[in-house]
Amino acid sequence: MNKIHPSAAHALEGLVEDGMTIAVGGFGLCGIPEALIAALRDSGKKDLTAISNNAGVDGFGLGLLLETRQIRKMIASYVGENKEFERQYLAGELELEFTPQGTLAEKLRAGGAGIPAFFTRTGYGTLVAEGKETRQFKGEWYVMEQSLTADIALVKAWKADKAGNLLFRKTARNFNPLAAMAGETCVVEVEQIVETGELDPDQIHLPGIYVHRIVHNPDAEKRIEKRTVRS
């Protein structure tokens, strides 16, 4: 089965529908599948629920989908760099489910592993725990968190072979493998594609069994979120 598609738009063809849940890799501006997000914007699909660590920034990443009002609900751990997000949320135009960062990562990992729920101490006694089951283990209180899955995962990787085995480069590994595992269908954009068998099996970060479609994006934009230099 050929997993490689000629463009991001082609890779999303027949997959995206209104009202879907999408899991999107990336952390800040690192490891964002920008070509796939732009193609999703151009598809015009709306009422989306987006699961991502954060919501990009104005004009980049998931910020593109916020500008076009295609996202109905965000499930995220941090949203502090996006003015349009702030405006929509404060105006009651956007639903938000805040989740502690480590809990969000585990919710995606558990969803990909077929685990429906788990207990964590994080958030006990706070707003995060409201309405959720709590239980005591060895004298400590825990909150039950339900796992997350998505209809589609949009992922960014550094290198893939034609079978879909992936390598992520440095911190771009972040939420990408977790999002990929949680998606019923996973679409990945990569900077390099090699022949199957060229990657060292011991170095593969995500097996190709999780990857359904691949698009080559050799000229990915790599922004610096906050540039700092010595005075």
N, C-alpha and C positions, 0 to 999 in steps of 0.2 A: 504494500500500500504506500503510495507516494504522499508524504505528509507536507511537502514543500509547495507553497503557493506563491504566485508571482507578485502579489501585492498584499498590503494589509486589508484593503477593501475586499479582495478576493478571498482572503483567509476567513473573514467574518461572514461571507455570503451564506445565507441559509441558516445561520445560527442565531442571530440576534432578533429579538422580538420586544415589543412594548411590555413593560412590567417585569422584566427579568431581573434576577439578582446576579451581579458580576463581582468577582473577587479580583482585585487589581494589586499587583506587586509594586514594590517601591517603598522608599523611606526618605522623607524629605523630597529632594530632587534627584536622589540616587536610585538607579535601577528602575526608572519609570518606563513602561512600554508606550512611549509617546506616539509612535506610528499607529499602533492599534487603537489608542484613545482617540486620535484624530479621525481614524476611519469610522469608529463608533459614532463620533459626533456627526460625521457626514452621512451616516445611515439614517439619521433623523429619529431613531428609536427613543422613546421617552418613558417616563414613569419608572425609571430604573432605581433599584436599590444597589448602592455601591459599598462594598466592604474593602476598606483600605486603611493602612495605618494613618494616613492623613489625606487631605483633599487637594494636593498640589498647591499651586499659587495662581494668582490671576494671570490668565493667558497661557498657562502651561499645565500639563498633566490633567488631572481631573477638573482643574479650573476651567478647561475648555467646555466640559459638559455642564458645569454650573452656569456658565455664561449663556448657554443655549437652553437652560432650564430643562435639561433631559434627566437630571437626577432628582428623584422624589425623596429619597431617604439615604442618609450616610450612616454607616457603622464604622466608627473610627476611634482612634485614641488621641489624636491631636489635630487641631484645625486652625492654629493661630496665625498662619501666614497668608490667609485668603480673605480679602476684604469683601468680595462678592458672597462668599460663604457666610461671613458675619452678617451681611445685610439681609440675605434670604432667611437665615435662622431667626434673627431678631424680629423680622417682619412676619414670622409664622409661615413662611413659604416653603420651608425645608424641614423635614423630620431629621432628628439626630439621635443616635444611640451611642452614647459615650461608653467606651470600654477601656479599662487599664491596658497598657501596651502588651505586657506579658500575657495577660488573660486573652487578649485578642489573638495573639500568636498561637496560644494553645487551643483556642476555639477552632481556628482554621486547621491546625495539625490534627486535632481530634476528629474533626469532620472528615478530613481526608483518610483517616485511619478507621473510620466506621464506628467511632466511639460517640454515643449520643450526648453524654454529659460527663462532667467531672467536678470535683470539689477543690476549692482554692481558698486560702486565707485572705487573699487580696480583696479588699473592698468590704470586708465584714464590718458592720457598724456604720457604714456610710450610705449615701444615696444609691451607690452601685448595687447594694444588697436588697433594696426595697422590692418587695413582691417576689423574692426568690427564696427557695428552700435553704435553710441553714441546718447544719448538723455539727455535733461536737465529736472530735476524735482526739483521744489522748489529752483531754483537758483543754484543747484549743477549738475555737469556733471556725467553721468553714462555710463558704457560700457555694451553692451548686450553680454552675454555669453550663448552659446548653451549647453544644458545638455548633459550628457554622459550616454550611455548604453553599455552593453557588451553581447557577446554571452554566455560567461560563467563567473561566479564569483567563485574565490577560496578563501575560508574564513577559519579562525582559531578561534575556540571558546573554552571555558573552559568546559562547560557542556551542554549536549543536552538531551531532552527526545526523545523517539522513534518517536514522531510526528514531530521532527525537531525544537521545540522551543529551543531557545538558551540563555545561560548566558555567558557573557564575563567577564574575571577577570581583574579588575583594568584597567591600561592603554592599555591592549591588546584589549580593546573595540574600540579604535581609528577609523581607516577607515573600519574595518570589517563589521559593520552593513550597512554602505553606499555602499560598494562594493556588498554585498549580495543583496540589494534591486535593484541595477542597472543591475544585471545579469539576462538574460533570463532564464538561468539555474544556480542554485547555488549549489556548492559542498562544504561541510564543514568538516574539521577534528576537532575532539574534544578529550579532555583528559578523559572525563567521559560521560557515557551514562546511563540514568536512565529510569525507566518506565514512560510512559505517565501518567500525573497526579501528579507526585511527585514534580514537580517544582511549587512554589508559583506563581499563575497567575499574581500577582501584581509585581513580581520581574523579569519577563521575559523581556530580552532586545530586542529580535527579534522574532516575531511570526513564527511558523513553515510553514506558507503559503509561505514564501520566500525560504524555504530550500527544495531541491529536493533529494539530496543524502548526506549520512553521512558516514564517516569512523572514526574508533576509533584509536587514536594515543596516548596511555597512557604514552609513554616515549619521549615526545617532547623535543627537544634540546632548552635550554633557555640560549642564549648567552647574555653576557653583552657587549654592544657596546664600551663603554669607561669606564674602571675600574678606579675609583679614590679612594684613601685611605688617611687618615690623616698621615702627616709626623711624 
